[in-house]
Amino acid sequence: MPSQSTYSRFFGKFSWEKNMAFFTKLNQWFFSQIDIGTVSVDLDSTVITRYGEQEGARKGYTPKKPGRNSHHPLMAFMSQTRMVINAWMRPGNTASMSSCINFLIETLDVLKDNAIGLIRADSGFYSREIMGFLENKRLNYIIAVKFYEIVKWEVGTVKQWTEVSKGIDVAEFDYKGRRHIVVRKNVEERPKASGKLLFEDVMPRYRYSCYVTNLNLSAIEIWTLYKSRADCENRIKELKYDFGVEQFCLKSFWATEAAFRFIMVAYNLMSLFKHVAVQNKTLSSLRTVKAYCFALGAWISNHANRKVLKIALPVEKRSWMDGLFSQINDSSPPFSFSNA
């Protein structure tokens, strides 16, 4: 294994121009090998706490470590494949929507061979600029609404509600020419309900969520579509806990971004491996896959003028490993994913 200084020198060669050129081309090639049809793109950001004075490490919104320096990366996920389409590192004092338009332009460039059916994002991306950009590109979107005072007032004027299930109602209204879907949950009937307590003095029983969209589906369908976006939070947790995305930080900001984006490449390769070879949802985490597939005793020997890899496996596991190699041998790009 190369030393730590070797890796530092390698990543230190990357600049903003090299990161843009290299990872855009690499991601374009990777997703051109995947056959999925129409895709859903989920935008999200996260906070990575830093414990030094690295470039770009700034004091911003850090809920778990208030006052610490941090980076604030921006990511785009492909919902159907649970892969990372694009990822940028940003300083810790950056707002969620900062650089989002340029990020979307690069993400669309990566997916040029795939049709985008829907873009979903949380309230950090609720802005006229972002919605206008998506509308100009004729892209469907659902974005969680930030409860500014005027939006809060609009929600308070809603009179007609439709019951979805016990303790959950939906309604809709137009605000500045855009369709808004609002969901309210009765906390007495659903104590663990998510959302904001907007009217604690008048209606303390309800928590509210709101979404803006250009889709013509029913309010219930819009809400249901958006709820499945929550899976990208699991992807972020997996990147942090299994792939150590928080652990790679160099003095140079662009070197740190290069390491960060290489981790996304590794994550996508592992996701593809699990889909093509493992095909077992119970082996979901990297730690489990490593124990079953990679961290195995093995040695190379010569047999009939050929090098043979011999793996130390118990008898009952050998047929499973043979199946793994068979799946890989029988697979070739483009790799198909179900869009159901």
JONORWO-V612214 format. One record per pair of residues at least 12 apart in sequence whose ideal C-beta (glycine too) atoms are under 8 Angstrom apart, sorted by the first residue. I is the first residue (numbers start at 0). J is the second residue. Records with the same first field share a line. If there is no record, write none. Layout:
I: J ; J
This chain:
7: 249 ; 254
10: 249 ; 251 ; 254 ; 255 ; 257 ; 258
11: 249 ; 251 ; 254
13: 253 ; 254 ; 256 ; 257
14: 253
15: 253
17: 253 ; 257
18: 253 ; 256 ; 257 ; 260
19: 105
22: 260 ; 264
23: 105 ; 108 ; 109
25: 264
26: 84 ; 85 ; 109
27: 108 ; 109 ; 111
29: 264 ; 267
30: 77 ; 84 ; 109 ; 110 ; 112 ; 113
31: 112 ; 333
32: 332 ; 333 ; 334
33: 80 ; 113 ; 271 ; 332 ; 333 ; 334 ; 336
34: 333 ; 334 ; 335 ; 336
35: 77 ; 79 ; 80 ; 113 ; 335 ; 336 ; 338
36: 113 ; 114 ; 338
37: 113 ; 114 ; 115 ; 116 ; 338
38: 77 ; 78 ; 79 ; 80 ; 110 ; 113 ; 114 ; 115 ; 116
39: 77 ; 78 ; 79 ; 115 ; 116 ; 117 ; 118 ; 119
40: 75 ; 76 ; 77 ; 78 ; 84 ; 106 ; 110 ; 115 ; 117 ; 118 ; 119
41: 75 ; 76 ; 77 ; 78 ; 118 ; 119 ; 120 ; 228 ; 230 ; 231
42: 73 ; 74 ; 75 ; 99 ; 103 ; 118 ; 119 ; 120 ; 121 ; 124
43: 73 ; 74 ; 76 ; 120 ; 121 ; 231 ; 232 ; 235
44: 71 ; 72 ; 73 ; 74 ; 89 ; 95 ; 123
45: 71 ; 72 ; 74 ; 235 ; 239
46: 59 ; 60 ; 61 ; 62 ; 63 ; 69 ; 70 ; 71 ; 91
47: 69 ; 70 ; 71 ; 72 ; 244 ; 245 ; 248
48: 61 ; 63 ; 64 ; 67 ; 68 ; 69 ; 245
49: 67 ; 68 ; 69 ; 70 ; 91 ; 248
50: 67 ; 68
51: 68 ; 248
52: 68
53: 68 ; 248 ; 249 ; 250 ; 252 ; 255
54: 250 ; 251 ; 252 ; 255
55: 70 ; 88 ; 89 ; 90 ; 91 ; 252 ; 255
56: 68 ; 69 ; 70 ; 90 ; 91 ; 248
57: 69 ; 90 ; 91 ; 92 ; 93
58: 91 ; 92
59: 71 ; 90 ; 91 ; 92 ; 93
61: 91
68: 91
69: 91
70: 88 ; 89 ; 90 ; 91 ; 248 ; 255
71: 89 ; 90 ; 91 ; 92 ; 93 ; 95
72: 86 ; 87 ; 88 ; 89 ; 259
73: 86 ; 87 ; 89 ; 95 ; 98 ; 99 ; 102
74: 86 ; 87 ; 231 ; 235 ; 263
75: 102 ; 103 ; 106
76: 231 ; 234
78: 119 ; 227 ; 228 ; 230 ; 231
79: 336 ; 337 ; 338
80: 270 ; 274 ; 336
81: 230 ; 234 ; 270
82: 266 ; 267 ; 270 ; 271
83: 234 ; 238 ; 263 ; 266 ; 267
84: 106 ; 109 ; 110
85: 102 ; 105 ; 106 ; 109
86: 259 ; 260 ; 263
87: 102 ; 256
88: 252 ; 255 ; 256 ; 259 ; 260
90: 252
94: 123
95: 121 ; 123 ; 124
96: 123 ; 124 ; 125 ; 126 ; 128 ; 129
99: 124 ; 126 ; 129
100: 128 ; 129 ; 132
103: 129 ; 132 ; 133
107: 136
115: 138
116: 139
117: 139 ; 140 ; 141 ; 214 ; 224
118: 133 ; 138 ; 139 ; 140 ; 141
119: 140 ; 141 ; 142 ; 224 ; 225 ; 228
120: 140 ; 141 ; 142 ; 143
121: 142 ; 143 ; 228
122: 142 ; 143 ; 144 ; 145 ; 146
123: 145
124: 142
125: 142 ; 143 ; 144 ; 145 ; 211
127: 175
129: 142
130: 142 ; 177 ; 211 ; 213
133: 213
134: 213
139: 212 ; 213 ; 214
140: 211 ; 212 ; 213 ; 214
141: 210 ; 211 ; 212 ; 214 ; 221 ; 224 ; 225 ; 228
142: 210 ; 211 ; 212
143: 208 ; 209 ; 210 ; 225
144: 179 ; 209 ; 210 ; 211
146: 195 ; 197 ; 207 ; 209
149: 174
150: 174 ; 179 ; 209
151: 197
153: 172 ; 174 ; 179
154: 172 ; 181 ; 197 ; 207 ; 209
155: 197 ; 198
156: 172
157: 170 ; 172 ; 181
160: 183
161: 218 ; 219
163: 182 ; 219 ; 222
165: 188
166: 184 ; 185 ; 187 ; 188 ; 189 ; 192
167: 182 ; 183 ; 184 ; 185 ; 189
168: 182 ; 183
169: 181 ; 182 ; 183 ; 218 ; 219 ; 222
170: 183 ; 218
171: 218
174: 211
177: 211 ; 212 ; 213
178: 211 ; 212 ; 213 ; 214
179: 209 ; 210 ; 211
180: 209 ; 210 ; 211 ; 212 ; 218 ; 221 ; 222
181: 207 ; 208 ; 209 ; 210
182: 194 ; 207 ; 208 ; 209 ; 210 ; 222
183: 205 ; 206 ; 207
184: 205 ; 206 ; 207 ; 208
185: 204 ; 205
186: 203 ; 204 ; 205 ; 206
187: 204
192: 206
193: 206 ; 208
194: 206 ; 207 ; 208
195: 207 ; 208
208: 222
210: 222 ; 225
237: 266 ; 284 ; 285
238: 262 ; 263 ; 266
241: 284 ; 285 ; 286
242: 262 ; 265 ; 266 ; 285
243: 262
244: 259 ; 262
247: 259 ; 262
269: 285 ; 288
271: 334
272: 288
273: 288
274: 334 ; 336
275: 326 ; 327 ; 330 ; 334
276: 292 ; 323 ; 326 ; 327 ; 330
277: 292 ; 323
278: 326
292: 323
295: 310 ; 311 ; 312
296: 310 ; 311
297: 309 ; 310 ; 311
